[in-house]
Amino acid sequence: MIAVPAPGRARAAATDGPEIAAYLAAHPGGKAISDNEISYDGGAFVVTLRRPIGTLVAADCPWGWYCFYEWPNYGYPRGRLSDCGRQSLATWSWQFRVESAHYNLGSGTVSFYYYDTRLFDIGASNRVRSDASPFRNWPNYVQRRC
């Protein structure tokens, strides 16, 4: 007789790896949805820890989201949102971490703020900002106009 691990166990092991565990310890409240992604607030905010192997270093936000990256030139980890309105990045421990951004929606814009001071925008007509300089690590709020 050959023993085969149960599918649920294999998935749990993959999502409970040390990288996921370390991120969740530093940024609690999320749920691992793969060995590389963590979901917060039922999928309203998703963090991807590292760029998938074999992909180019470029803006790579999935369609239907706007993304912000912890490093210039779209360096991971990457956070992504899609909701309209004003949101505090502190909700997901992402305040003061944005260094580049990509907007991948068909319409609208998103502004990045330091409290009430508007720092920069990205949107359907200006999709990428590879370097948030001189405002690297300043944004603590975003506001999407749909």
GUBADREN-277301 format. One record per residue: residue number from 1; z, y, x of N, C-alpha, C in turn; residue in three letters. Coordinates in nm, 2 decimals. Layout:
BEGIN
seq = NUM, n.w = Z, n.v = Y, n.u = X, ca.w = Z, ca.v = Y, ca.u = X, c.w = Z, c.v = Y, c.u = X, type = ALA $
...
% end
This chain:
BEGIN
seq = 1, n.w = 0.00, n.v = -0.12, n.u = 0.08, ca.w = 0.00, ca.v = 0.00, ca.u = 0.00, c.w = 0.00, c.v = 0.12, c.u = 0.09, type = MET $
seq = 2, n.w = -0.08, n.v = 0.22, n.u = 0.05, ca.w = -0.09, ca.v = 0.35, ca.u = 0.13, c.w = -0.02, c.v = 0.46, c.u = 0.05, type = ILE $
seq = 3, n.w = 0.06, n.v = 0.53, n.u = 0.11, ca.w = 0.13, ca.v = 0.65, ca.u = 0.04, c.w = 0.05, c.v = 0.77, c.u = 0.06, type = ALA $
seq = 4, n.w = 0.03, n.v = 0.84, n.u = -0.05, ca.w = -0.04, ca.v = 0.97, ca.u = -0.04, c.w = 0.05, c.v = 1.08, c.u = -0.10, type = VAL $
seq = 5, n.w = 0.07, n.v = 1.19, n.u = -0.03, ca.w = 0.16, ca.v = 1.29, ca.u = -0.08, c.w = 0.11, c.v = 1.35, c.u = -0.21, type = PRO $
seq = 6, n.w = 0.20, n.v = 1.39, n.u = -0.29, ca.w = 0.16, ca.v = 1.45, ca.u = -0.42, c.w = 0.10, c.v = 1.58, c.u = -0.40, type = ALA $
seq = 7, n.w = 0.00, n.v = 1.62, n.u = -0.48, ca.w = -0.07, ca.v = 1.75, ca.u = -0.46, c.w = 0.03, c.v = 1.87, c.u = -0.46, type = PRO $
seq = 8, n.w = 0.12, n.v = 1.87, n.u = -0.55, ca.w = 0.22, ca.v = 1.98, ca.u = -0.56, c.w = 0.30, c.v = 2.00, c.u = -0.44, type = GLY $
seq = 9, n.w = 0.34, n.v = 1.89, n.u = -0.37, ca.w = 0.41, ca.v = 1.90, ca.u = -0.25, c.w = 0.33, c.v = 1.96, c.u = -0.14, type = ARG $
seq = 10, n.w = 0.20, n.v = 1.92, n.u = -0.13, ca.w = 0.11, ca.v = 1.97, ca.u = -0.02, c.w = 0.10, c.v = 2.12, c.u = -0.04, type = ALA $
seq = 11, n.w = 0.08, n.v = 2.17, n.u = -0.16, ca.w = 0.06, ca.v = 2.31, ca.u = -0.19, c.w = 0.18, c.v = 2.39, c.u = -0.16, type = ARG $
seq = 12, n.w = 0.30, n.v = 2.33, n.u = -0.20, ca.w = 0.42, ca.v = 2.40, ca.u = -0.17, c.w = 0.44, c.v = 2.42, c.u = -0.02, type = ALA $
seq = 13, n.w = 0.41, n.v = 2.31, n.u = 0.06, ca.w = 0.43, ca.v = 2.32, ca.u = 0.20, c.w = 0.34, c.v = 2.42, c.u = 0.26, type = ALA $
seq = 14, n.w = 0.22, n.v = 2.43, n.u = 0.21, ca.w = 0.12, ca.v = 2.53, ca.u = 0.27, c.w = 0.17, c.v = 2.67, c.u = 0.24, type = ALA $
seq = 15, n.w = 0.23, n.v = 2.70, n.u = 0.12, ca.w = 0.26, ca.v = 2.83, ca.u = 0.09, c.w = 0.40, c.v = 2.87, c.u = 0.14, type = THR $
seq = 16, n.w = 0.48, n.v = 2.77, n.u = 0.19, ca.w = 0.61, ca.v = 2.80, ca.u = 0.24, c.w = 0.61, c.v = 2.80, c.u = 0.39, type = ASP $
seq = 17, n.w = 0.50, n.v = 2.83, n.u = 0.46, ca.w = 0.49, ca.v = 2.83, ca.u = 0.60, c.w = 0.58, c.v = 2.95, c.u = 0.66, type = GLY $
seq = 18, n.w = 0.59, n.v = 2.94, n.u = 0.79, ca.w = 0.68, ca.v = 3.04, ca.u = 0.86, c.w = 0.63, c.v = 3.19, c.u = 0.84, type = PRO $
seq = 19, n.w = 0.50, n.v = 3.21, n.u = 0.84, ca.w = 0.45, ca.v = 3.35, ca.u = 0.83, c.w = 0.48, c.v = 3.40, c.u = 0.69, type = GLU $
seq = 20, n.w = 0.46, n.v = 3.32, n.u = 0.58, ca.w = 0.49, ca.v = 3.36, ca.u = 0.45, c.w = 0.64, c.v = 3.38, c.u = 0.43, type = ILE $
seq = 21, n.w = 0.72, n.v = 3.29, n.u = 0.49, ca.w = 0.87, ca.v = 3.30, ca.u = 0.48, c.w = 0.92, c.v = 3.43, c.u = 0.55, type = ALA $
seq = 22, n.w = 0.86, n.v = 3.46, n.u = 0.66, ca.w = 0.91, ca.v = 3.58, ca.u = 0.74, c.w = 0.87, c.v = 3.71, c.u = 0.66, type = ALA $
seq = 23, n.w = 0.75, n.v = 3.71, n.u = 0.60, ca.w = 0.71, ca.v = 3.83, ca.u = 0.53, c.w = 0.80, c.v = 3.85, c.u = 0.40, type = TYR $
seq = 24, n.w = 0.82, n.v = 3.74, n.u = 0.33, ca.w = 0.91, ca.v = 3.75, ca.u = 0.21, c.w = 1.05, c.v = 3.78, c.u = 0.25, type = LEU $
seq = 25, n.w = 1.10, n.v = 3.74, n.u = 0.36, ca.w = 1.23, ca.v = 3.78, ca.u = 0.41, c.w = 1.24, c.v = 3.93, c.u = 0.43, type = ALA $
seq = 26, n.w = 1.13, n.v = 3.99, n.u = 0.49, ca.w = 1.13, ca.v = 4.13, ca.u = 0.52, c.w = 1.09, c.v = 4.21, c.u = 0.39, type = ALA $
seq = 27, n.w = 1.02, n.v = 4.15, n.u = 0.30, ca.w = 0.97, ca.v = 4.22, ca.u = 0.18, c.w = 0.99, c.v = 4.13, c.u = 0.06, type = HIS $
seq = 28, n.w = 1.11, n.v = 4.12, n.u = 0.01, ca.w = 1.14, ca.v = 4.03, ca.u = -0.10, c.w = 1.08, c.v = 4.06, c.u = -0.23, type = PRO $
seq = 29, n.w = 1.08, n.v = 3.97, n.u = -0.32, ca.w = 1.03, ca.v = 3.99, ca.u = -0.46, c.w = 0.89, c.v = 3.93, c.u = -0.49, type = GLY $
seq = 30, n.w = 0.83, n.v = 3.88, n.u = -0.39, ca.w = 0.69, ca.v = 3.83, ca.u = -0.41, c.w = 0.69, c.v = 3.68, c.u = -0.42, type = GLY $
seq = 31, n.w = 0.58, n.v = 3.62, n.u = -0.45, ca.w = 0.56, ca.v = 3.48, ca.u = -0.47, c.w = 0.43, c.v = 3.44, c.u = -0.39, type = LYS $
seq = 32, n.w = 0.45, n.v = 3.34, n.u = -0.30, ca.w = 0.33, ca.v = 3.29, ca.u = -0.23, c.w = 0.23, c.v = 3.23, c.u = -0.32, type = ALA $
seq = 33, n.w = 0.10, n.v = 3.27, n.u = -0.31, ca.w = 0.00, ca.v = 3.21, ca.u = -0.40, c.w = -0.10, c.v = 3.13, c.u = -0.31, type = ILE $
seq = 34, n.w = -0.09, n.v = 3.14, n.u = -0.18, ca.w = -0.17, ca.v = 3.06, ca.u = -0.09, c.w = -0.09, c.v = 3.07, c.u = 0.04, type = SER $
seq = 35, n.w = -0.15, n.v = 3.00, n.u = 0.15, ca.w = -0.09, ca.v = 3.01, ca.u = 0.28, c.w = -0.11, c.v = 3.14, c.u = 0.35, type = ASP $
seq = 36, n.w = -0.18, n.v = 3.24, n.u = 0.28, ca.w = -0.21, ca.v = 3.36, ca.u = 0.34, c.w = -0.19, c.v = 3.48, c.u = 0.24, type = ASN $
seq = 37, n.w = -0.15, n.v = 3.46, n.u = 0.12, ca.w = -0.14, ca.v = 3.57, ca.u = 0.02, c.w = 0.00, c.v = 3.56, c.u = -0.06, type = GLU $
seq = 38, n.w = 0.05, n.v = 3.68, n.u = -0.09, ca.w = 0.17, ca.v = 3.69, ca.u = -0.16, c.w = 0.15, c.v = 3.78, c.u = -0.28, type = ILE $
seq = 39, n.w = 0.19, n.v = 3.74, n.u = -0.40, ca.w = 0.17, ca.v = 3.82, ca.u = -0.52, c.w = 0.30, c.v = 3.88, c.u = -0.56, type = SER $
seq = 40, n.w = 0.30, n.v = 4.01, n.u = -0.60, ca.w = 0.41, ca.v = 4.08, ca.u = -0.66, c.w = 0.38, c.v = 4.12, c.u = -0.80, type = TYR $
seq = 41, n.w = 0.48, n.v = 4.13, n.u = -0.88, ca.w = 0.47, ca.v = 4.18, ca.u = -1.02, c.w = 0.36, c.v = 4.11, c.u = -1.09, type = ASP $
seq = 42, n.w = 0.36, n.v = 3.97, n.u = -1.09, ca.w = 0.27, ca.v = 3.89, ca.u = -1.16, c.w = 0.12, c.v = 3.91, c.u = -1.12, type = GLY $
seq = 43, n.w = 0.10, n.v = 3.95, n.u = -1.00, ca.w = -0.04, ca.v = 3.97, ca.u = -0.95, c.w = -0.09, c.v = 4.12, c.u = -0.95, type = GLY $
seq = 44, n.w = 0.00, n.v = 4.21, n.u = -0.99, ca.w = -0.04, ca.v = 4.35, ca.u = -0.99, c.w = -0.07, c.v = 4.40, c.u = -0.85, type = ALA $
seq = 45, n.w = 0.01, n.v = 4.35, n.u = -0.76, ca.w = 0.00, ca.v = 4.39, ca.u = -0.62, c.w = -0.01, c.v = 4.26, c.u = -0.54, type = PHE $
seq = 46, n.w = -0.11, n.v = 4.25, n.u = -0.45, ca.w = -0.13, ca.v = 4.13, ca.u = -0.37, c.w = -0.14, c.v = 4.17, c.u = -0.22, type = VAL $
seq = 47, n.w = -0.06, n.v = 4.10, n.u = -0.13, ca.w = -0.07, ca.v = 4.12, ca.u = 0.01, c.w = -0.14, c.v = 4.00, c.u = 0.07, type = VAL $
seq = 48, n.w = -0.24, n.v = 4.03, n.u = 0.15, ca.w = -0.31, ca.v = 3.92, ca.u = 0.23, c.w = -0.26, c.v = 3.95, c.u = 0.38, type = THR $
seq = 49, n.w = -0.20, n.v = 3.84, n.u = 0.44, ca.w = -0.14, ca.v = 3.86, ca.u = 0.57, c.w = -0.23, c.v = 3.87, c.u = 0.68, type = LEU $
seq = 50, n.w = -0.34, n.v = 3.79, n.u = 0.68, ca.w = -0.43, ca.v = 3.80, ca.u = 0.79, c.w = -0.58, c.v = 3.78, c.u = 0.74, type = ARG $
seq = 51, n.w = -0.67, n.v = 3.84, n.u = 0.82, ca.w = -0.81, ca.v = 3.83, ca.u = 0.79, c.w = -0.85, c.v = 3.68, c.u = 0.80, type = ARG $
seq = 52, n.w = -0.93, n.v = 3.64, n.u = 0.70, ca.w = -0.98, ca.v = 3.50, ca.u = 0.70, c.w = -1.06, c.v = 3.48, c.u = 0.83, type = PRO $
seq = 53, n.w = -1.04, n.v = 3.36, n.u = 0.88, ca.w = -1.11, ca.v = 3.32, ca.u = 1.01, c.w = -1.26, c.v = 3.33, c.u = 0.98, type = ILE $
seq = 54, n.w = -1.34, n.v = 3.38, n.u = 1.07, ca.w = -1.48, ca.v = 3.38, ca.u = 1.06, c.w = -1.54, c.v = 3.50, c.u = 0.99, type = GLY $
seq = 55, n.w = -1.45, n.v = 3.60, n.u = 0.94, ca.w = -1.50, ca.v = 3.71, ca.u = 0.87, c.w = -1.51, c.v = 3.83, c.u = 0.97, type = THR $
seq = 56, n.w = -1.60, n.v = 3.92, n.u = 0.94, ca.w = -1.62, ca.v = 4.04, ca.u = 1.03, c.w = -1.50, c.v = 4.13, c.u = 1.01, type = LEU $
seq = 57, n.w = -1.48, n.v = 4.21, n.u = 1.12, ca.w = -1.38, ca.v = 4.31, ca.u = 1.11, c.w = -1.45, c.v = 4.43, c.u = 1.04, type = VAL $
seq = 58, n.w = -1.42, n.v = 4.45, n.u = 0.91, ca.w = -1.48, ca.v = 4.55, ca.u = 0.83, c.w = -1.40, c.v = 4.57, c.u = 0.71, type = ALA $
seq = 59, n.w = -1.43, n.v = 4.67, n.u = 0.63, ca.w = -1.36, ca.v = 4.69, ca.u = 0.50, c.w = -1.40, c.v = 4.57, c.u = 0.42, type = ALA $
seq = 60, n.w = -1.30, n.v = 4.50, n.u = 0.36, ca.w = -1.33, ca.v = 4.37, ca.u = 0.29, c.w = -1.25, c.v = 4.36, c.u = 0.16, type = ASP $
seq = 61, n.w = -1.22, n.v = 4.47, n.u = 0.10, ca.w = -1.15, ca.v = 4.46, ca.u = -0.03, c.w = -1.23, c.v = 4.39, c.u = -0.13, type = CYS $
seq = 62, n.w = -1.17, n.v = 4.29, n.u = -0.20, ca.w = -1.24, ca.v = 4.22, ca.u = -0.31, c.w = -1.28, c.v = 4.32, c.u = -0.42, type = PRO $
seq = 63, n.w = -1.39, n.v = 4.29, n.u = -0.49, ca.w = -1.44, ca.v = 4.37, ca.u = -0.60, c.w = -1.33, c.v = 4.38, c.u = -0.71, type = TRP $
seq = 64, n.w = -1.32, n.v = 4.50, n.u = -0.76, ca.w = -1.22, ca.v = 4.52, ca.u = -0.87, c.w = -1.08, c.v = 4.57, c.u = -0.82, type = GLY $
seq = 65, n.w = -1.07, n.v = 4.60, n.u = -0.69, ca.w = -0.94, ca.v = 4.64, ca.u = -0.63, c.w = -0.97, c.v = 4.76, c.u = -0.54, type = TRP $
seq = 66, n.w = -0.86, n.v = 4.83, n.u = -0.51, ca.w = -0.86, ca.v = 4.92, ca.u = -0.39, c.w = -0.75, c.v = 4.87, c.u = -0.30, type = TYR $
seq = 67, n.w = -0.79, n.v = 4.87, n.u = -0.17, ca.w = -0.70, ca.v = 4.81, ca.u = -0.07, c.w = -0.66, c.v = 4.91, c.u = 0.04, type = CYS $
seq = 68, n.w = -0.55, n.v = 4.88, n.u = 0.10, ca.w = -0.50, ca.v = 4.96, ca.u = 0.21, c.w = -0.45, c.v = 4.87, c.u = 0.32, type = PHE $
seq = 69, n.w = -0.47, n.v = 4.91, n.u = 0.44, ca.w = -0.44, ca.v = 4.82, ca.u = 0.55, c.w = -0.33, c.v = 4.88, c.u = 0.64, type = TYR $
seq = 70, n.w = -0.26, n.v = 4.79, n.u = 0.71, ca.w = -0.15, ca.v = 4.83, ca.u = 0.79, c.w = -0.20, c.v = 4.89, c.u = 0.93, type = GLU $
seq = 71, n.w = -0.32, n.v = 4.87, n.u = 0.96, ca.w = -0.38, ca.v = 4.92, ca.u = 1.09, c.w = -0.51, c.v = 4.99, c.u = 1.07, type = TRP $
seq = 72, n.w = -0.55, n.v = 5.08, n.u = 1.16, ca.w = -0.68, ca.v = 5.14, ca.u = 1.15, c.w = -0.79, c.v = 5.03, c.u = 1.15, type = PRO $
seq = 73, n.w = -0.91, n.v = 5.07, n.u = 1.11, ca.w = -1.02, ca.v = 4.99, ca.u = 1.11, c.w = -1.00, c.v = 4.86, c.u = 1.03, type = ASN $
seq = 74, n.w = -0.92, n.v = 4.87, n.u = 0.92, ca.w = -0.90, ca.v = 4.76, ca.u = 0.83, c.w = -0.83, c.v = 4.64, c.u = 0.89, type = TYR $
seq = 75, n.w = -0.73, n.v = 4.67, n.u = 0.97, ca.w = -0.65, ca.v = 4.57, ca.u = 1.04, c.w = -0.54, c.v = 4.52, c.u = 0.94, type = GLY $
seq = 76, n.w = -0.52, n.v = 4.39, n.u = 0.93, ca.w = -0.43, ca.v = 4.33, ca.u = 0.84, c.w = -0.28, c.v = 4.34, c.u = 0.89, type = TYR $
seq = 77, n.w = -0.19, n.v = 4.32, n.u = 0.80, ca.w = -0.19, ca.v = 4.28, ca.u = 0.66, c.w = -0.26, c.v = 4.39, c.u = 0.57, type = PRO $
seq = 78, n.w = -0.31, n.v = 4.34, n.u = 0.45, ca.w = -0.38, ca.v = 4.42, ca.u = 0.36, c.w = -0.31, c.v = 4.42, c.u = 0.22, type = ARG $
seq = 79, n.w = -0.28, n.v = 4.53, n.u = 0.16, ca.w = -0.23, ca.v = 4.54, ca.u = 0.03, c.w = -0.34, c.v = 4.58, c.u = -0.07, type = GLY $
seq = 80, n.w = -0.33, n.v = 4.53, n.u = -0.19, ca.w = -0.44, ca.v = 4.57, ca.u = -0.29, c.w = -0.38, c.v = 4.59, c.u = -0.43, type = ARG $
seq = 81, n.w = -0.43, n.v = 4.69, n.u = -0.49, ca.w = -0.39, ca.v = 4.73, ca.u = -0.63, c.w = -0.52, c.v = 4.75, c.u = -0.71, type = LEU $
seq = 82, n.w = -0.50, n.v = 4.76, n.u = -0.84, ca.w = -0.62, ca.v = 4.79, ca.u = -0.93, c.w = -0.57, c.v = 4.88, c.u = -1.05, type = SER $
seq = 83, n.w = -0.45, n.v = 4.89, n.u = -1.07, ca.w = -0.40, ca.v = 4.97, ca.u = -1.19, c.w = -0.43, c.v = 5.12, c.u = -1.18, type = ASP $
seq = 84, n.w = -0.44, n.v = 5.18, n.u = -1.29, ca.w = -0.46, ca.v = 5.33, ca.u = -1.30, c.w = -0.32, c.v = 5.39, c.u = -1.30, type = CYS $
seq = 85, n.w = -0.32, n.v = 5.52, n.u = -1.27, ca.w = -0.20, ca.v = 5.60, ca.u = -1.27, c.w = -0.13, c.v = 5.60, c.u = -1.13, type = GLY $
seq = 86, n.w = -0.01, n.v = 5.67, n.u = -1.14, ca.w = 0.07, ca.v = 5.69, ca.u = -1.01, c.w = 0.16, c.v = 5.57, c.u = -0.99, type = ARG $
seq = 87, n.w = 0.17, n.v = 5.53, n.u = -0.87, ca.w = 0.25, ca.v = 5.42, ca.u = -0.83, c.w = 0.32, c.v = 5.44, c.u = -0.70, type = GLN $
seq = 88, n.w = 0.45, n.v = 5.40, n.u = -0.69, ca.w = 0.52, ca.v = 5.42, ca.u = -0.56, c.w = 0.49, c.v = 5.29, c.u = -0.48, type = SER $
seq = 89, n.w = 0.45, n.v = 5.31, n.u = -0.36, ca.w = 0.43, ca.v = 5.20, ca.u = -0.27, c.w = 0.56, c.v = 5.14, c.u = -0.22, type = LEU $
seq = 90, n.w = 0.67, n.v = 5.21, n.u = -0.24, ca.w = 0.80, ca.v = 5.15, ca.u = -0.21, c.w = 0.83, c.v = 5.03, c.u = -0.30, type = ALA $
seq = 91, n.w = 0.77, n.v = 5.02, n.u = -0.42, ca.w = 0.79, ca.v = 4.91, ca.u = -0.51, c.w = 0.77, c.v = 4.78, c.u = -0.44, type = THR $
seq = 92, n.w = 0.67, n.v = 4.78, n.u = -0.34, ca.w = 0.63, ca.v = 4.66, ca.u = -0.27, c.w = 0.66, c.v = 4.67, c.u = -0.12, type = TRP $
seq = 93, n.w = 0.75, n.v = 4.76, n.u = -0.08, ca.w = 0.78, ca.v = 4.78, ca.u = 0.06, c.w = 0.65, c.v = 4.82, c.u = 0.14, type = SER $
seq = 94, n.w = 0.56, n.v = 4.89, n.u = 0.08, ca.w = 0.44, ca.v = 4.93, ca.u = 0.16, c.w = 0.44, c.v = 5.08, c.u = 0.19, type = TRP $
seq = 95, n.w = 0.55, n.v = 5.15, n.u = 0.16, ca.w = 0.55, ca.v = 5.29, ca.u = 0.19, c.w = 0.55, c.v = 5.31, c.u = 0.34, type = GLN $
seq = 96, n.w = 0.48, n.v = 5.42, n.u = 0.38, ca.w = 0.47, ca.v = 5.46, ca.u = 0.52, c.w = 0.40, c.v = 5.35, c.u = 0.61, type = PHE $
seq = 97, n.w = 0.31, n.v = 5.27, n.u = 0.55, ca.w = 0.24, ca.v = 5.17, ca.u = 0.63, c.w = 0.09, c.v = 5.18, c.u = 0.62, type = ARG $
seq = 98, n.w = 0.03, n.v = 5.27, n.u = 0.55, ca.w = -0.12, ca.v = 5.28, ca.u = 0.53, c.w = -0.18, c.v = 5.35, c.u = 0.65, type = VAL $
seq = 99, n.w = -0.28, n.v = 5.27, n.u = 0.71, ca.w = -0.36, ca.v = 5.33, ca.u = 0.82, c.w = -0.51, c.v = 5.33, c.u = 0.80, type = GLU $
seq = 100, n.w = -0.56, n.v = 5.26, n.u = 0.70, ca.w = -0.70, ca.v = 5.26, ca.u = 0.66, c.w = -0.70, c.v = 5.21, c.u = 0.51, type = SER $
seq = 101, n.w = -0.82, n.v = 5.24, n.u = 0.45, ca.w = -0.83, ca.v = 5.21, ca.u = 0.31, c.w = -0.97, c.v = 5.18, c.u = 0.27, type = ALA $
seq = 102, n.w = -0.99, n.v = 5.11, n.u = 0.16, ca.w = -1.12, ca.v = 5.07, ca.u = 0.10, c.w = -1.11, c.v = 5.07, c.u = -0.05, type = HIS $
seq = 103, n.w = -1.20, n.v = 5.13, n.u = -0.12, ca.w = -1.21, ca.v = 5.14, ca.u = -0.26, c.w = -1.33, c.v = 5.05, c.u = -0.31, type = TYR $
seq = 104, n.w = -1.30, n.v = 4.95, n.u = -0.39, ca.w = -1.41, ca.v = 4.86, ca.u = -0.43, c.w = -1.41, c.v = 4.84, c.u = -0.58, type = ASN $
seq = 105, n.w = -1.42, n.v = 4.95, n.u = -0.65, ca.w = -1.43, ca.v = 4.95, ca.u = -0.79, c.w = -1.56, c.v = 5.04, c.u = -0.83, type = LEU $
seq = 106, n.w = -1.61, n.v = 5.02, n.u = -0.95, ca.w = -1.73, ca.v = 5.08, ca.u = -0.99, c.w = -1.72, c.v = 5.23, c.u = -1.02, type = GLY $
seq = 107, n.w = -1.60, n.v = 5.28, n.u = -1.05, ca.w = -1.58, ca.v = 5.42, ca.u = -1.08, c.w = -1.44, c.v = 5.46, c.u = -1.05, type = SER $
seq = 108, n.w = -1.42, n.v = 5.59, n.u = -1.05, ca.w = -1.28, ca.v = 5.64, ca.u = -1.03, c.w = -1.25, c.v = 5.67, c.u = -0.88, type = GLY $
seq = 109, n.w = -1.13, n.v = 5.72, n.u = -0.86, ca.w = -1.08, ca.v = 5.75, ca.u = -0.73, c.w = -0.94, c.v = 5.72, c.u = -0.72, type = THR $
seq = 110, n.w = -0.89, n.v = 5.71, n.u = -0.60, ca.w = -0.74, ca.v = 5.70, ca.u = -0.57, c.w = -0.71, c.v = 5.80, c.u = -0.46, type = VAL $
seq = 111, n.w = -0.59, n.v = 5.86, n.u = -0.49, ca.w = -0.54, ca.v = 5.96, ca.u = -0.39, c.w = -0.41, c.v = 5.90, c.u = -0.33, type = SER $
seq = 112, n.w = -0.40, n.v = 5.92, n.u = -0.20, ca.w = -0.28, ca.v = 5.88, ca.u = -0.13, c.w = -0.19, c.v = 6.00, c.u = -0.11, type = PHE $
seq = 113, n.w = -0.06, n.v = 5.99, n.u = -0.14, ca.w = 0.03, ca.v = 6.10, ca.u = -0.14, c.w = 0.15, c.v = 6.07, c.u = -0.04, type = TYR $
seq = 114, n.w = 0.20, n.v = 6.18, n.u = 0.01, ca.w = 0.33, ca.v = 6.18, ca.u = 0.07, c.w = 0.42, c.v = 6.26, c.u = -0.03, type = TYR $
seq = 115, n.w = 0.50, n.v = 6.19, n.u = -0.11, ca.w = 0.57, ca.v = 6.25, ca.u = -0.22, c.w = 0.47, c.v = 6.32, c.u = -0.31, type = TYR $
seq = 116, n.w = 0.47, n.v = 6.45, n.u = -0.32, ca.w = 0.38, ca.v = 6.53, ca.u = -0.40, c.w = 0.26, c.v = 6.59, c.u = -0.33, type = ASP $
seq = 117, n.w = 0.25, n.v = 6.57, n.u = -0.20, ca.w = 0.15, ca.v = 6.62, ca.u = -0.12, c.w = 0.03, c.v = 6.53, c.u = -0.11, type = THR $
seq = 118, n.w = -0.08, n.v = 6.57, n.u = -0.16, ca.w = -0.20, ca.v = 6.48, ca.u = -0.15, c.w = -0.26, c.v = 6.48, c.u = -0.01, type = ARG $
seq = 119, n.w = -0.28, n.v = 6.36, n.u = 0.04, ca.w = -0.32, ca.v = 6.34, ca.u = 0.18, c.w = -0.47, c.v = 6.32, c.u = 0.20, type = LEU $
seq = 120, n.w = -0.52, n.v = 6.22, n.u = 0.12, ca.w = -0.66, ca.v = 6.19, ca.u = 0.13, c.w = -0.70, c.v = 6.11, c.u = 0.00, type = PHE $
seq = 121, n.w = -0.83, n.v = 6.10, n.u = -0.02, ca.w = -0.88, ca.v = 6.03, ca.u = -0.14, c.w = -0.99, c.v = 5.93, c.u = -0.09, type = ASP $
seq = 122, n.w = -1.00, n.v = 5.82, n.u = -0.17, ca.w = -1.12, ca.v = 5.73, ca.u = -0.16, c.w = -1.16, c.v = 5.70, c.u = -0.30, type = ILE $
seq = 123, n.w = -1.28, n.v = 5.66, n.u = -0.32, ca.w = -1.33, ca.v = 5.64, ca.u = -0.45, c.w = -1.47, c.v = 5.58, c.u = -0.45, type = GLY $
seq = 124, n.w = -1.53, n.v = 5.58, n.u = -0.57, ca.w = -1.66, ca.v = 5.52, ca.u = -0.59, c.w = -1.77, c.v = 5.59, c.u = -0.51, type = ALA $
seq = 125, n.w = -1.75, n.v = 5.72, n.u = -0.48, ca.w = -1.85, ca.v = 5.80, ca.u = -0.40, c.w = -1.81, c.v = 5.81, c.u = -0.25, type = SER $
seq = 126, n.w = -1.69, n.v = 5.77, n.u = -0.22, ca.w = -1.64, ca.v = 5.77, ca.u = -0.08, c.w = -1.55, c.v = 5.65, c.u = -0.06, type = ASN $
seq = 127, n.w = -1.61, n.v = 5.53, n.u = -0.04, ca.w = -1.54, ca.v = 5.41, ca.u = -0.05, c.w = -1.44, c.v = 5.37, c.u = 0.06, type = ARG $
seq = 128, n.w = -1.47, n.v = 5.42, n.u = 0.18, ca.w = -1.39, ca.v = 5.38, ca.u = 0.29, c.w = -1.33, c.v = 5.49, c.u = 0.37, type = VAL $
seq = 129, n.w = -1.21, n.v = 5.46, n.u = 0.43, ca.w = -1.15, ca.v = 5.55, ca.u = 0.53, c.w = -1.10, c.v = 5.45, c.u = 0.64, type = ARG $
seq = 130, n.w = -1.17, n.v = 5.44, n.u = 0.75, ca.w = -1.14, ca.v = 5.35, ca.u = 0.85, c.w = -1.01, c.v = 5.39, c.u = 0.93, type = SER $
seq = 131, n.w = -0.98, n.v = 5.52, n.u = 0.93, ca.w = -0.86, ca.v = 5.56, ca.u = 1.00, c.w = -0.80, c.v = 5.68, c.u = 0.91, type = ASP $
seq = 132, n.w = -0.68, n.v = 5.66, n.u = 0.87, ca.w = -0.61, ca.v = 5.76, ca.u = 0.79, c.w = -0.56, c.v = 5.88, c.u = 0.87, type = ALA $
seq = 133, n.w = -0.59, n.v = 5.88, n.u = 1.00, ca.w = -0.54, ca.v = 5.99, ca.u = 1.08, c.w = -0.59, c.v = 6.12, c.u = 1.03, type = SER $
seq = 134, n.w = -0.51, n.v = 6.23, n.u = 1.03, ca.w = -0.38, ca.v = 6.24, ca.u = 1.09, c.w = -0.26, c.v = 6.20, c.u = 1.00, type = PRO $
seq = 135, n.w = -0.29, n.v = 6.12, n.u = 0.90, ca.w = -0.19, ca.v = 6.09, ca.u = 0.80, c.w = -0.15, c.v = 5.94, c.u = 0.81, type = PHE $
seq = 136, n.w = -0.17, n.v = 5.88, n.u = 0.92, ca.w = -0.13, ca.v = 5.74, ca.u = 0.94, c.w = 0.02, c.v = 5.72, c.u = 0.91, type = ARG $
seq = 137, n.w = 0.05, n.v = 5.62, n.u = 0.82, ca.w = 0.18, ca.v = 5.58, ca.u = 0.79, c.w = 0.26, c.v = 5.69, c.u = 0.71, type = ASN $
seq = 138, n.w = 0.19, n.v = 5.78, n.u = 0.65, ca.w = 0.25, ca.v = 5.89, ca.u = 0.57, c.w = 0.26, c.v = 5.85, c.u = 0.42, type = TRP $
seq = 139, n.w = 0.15, n.v = 5.79, n.u = 0.36, ca.w = 0.15, ca.v = 5.77, ca.u = 0.22, c.w = 0.27, c.v = 5.68, c.u = 0.17, type = PRO $
seq = 140, n.w = 0.33, n.v = 5.73, n.u = 0.06, ca.w = 0.43, ca.v = 5.65, ca.u = -0.01, c.w = 0.41, c.v = 5.65, c.u = -0.16, type = ASN $
seq = 141, n.w = 0.30, n.v = 5.71, n.u = -0.20, ca.w = 0.25, ca.v = 5.70, ca.u = -0.34, c.w = 0.10, c.v = 5.69, c.u = -0.35, type = TYR $
seq = 142, n.w = 0.05, n.v = 5.63, n.u = -0.45, ca.w = -0.09, ca.v = 5.63, ca.u = -0.48, c.w = -0.11, c.v = 5.67, c.u = -0.62, type = VAL $
seq = 143, n.w = -0.23, n.v = 5.73, n.u = -0.65, ca.w = -0.26, ca.v = 5.77, ca.u = -0.79, c.w = -0.41, c.v = 5.74, c.u = -0.81, type = GLN $
seq = 144, n.w = -0.43, n.v = 5.64, n.u = -0.90, ca.w = -0.57, ca.v = 5.61, ca.u = -0.93, c.w = -0.61, c.v = 5.68, c.u = -1.06, type = ARG $
seq = 145, n.w = -0.72, n.v = 5.75, n.u = -1.05, ca.w = -0.78, ca.v = 5.81, ca.u = -1.17, c.w = -0.90, c.v = 5.72, c.u = -1.21, type = ARG $
seq = 146, n.w = -0.89, n.v = 5.66, n.u = -1.33, ca.w = -0.99, ca.v = 5.56, ca.u = -1.38, c.w = -1.10, c.v = 5.64, c.u = -1.45, type = CYS $
% end
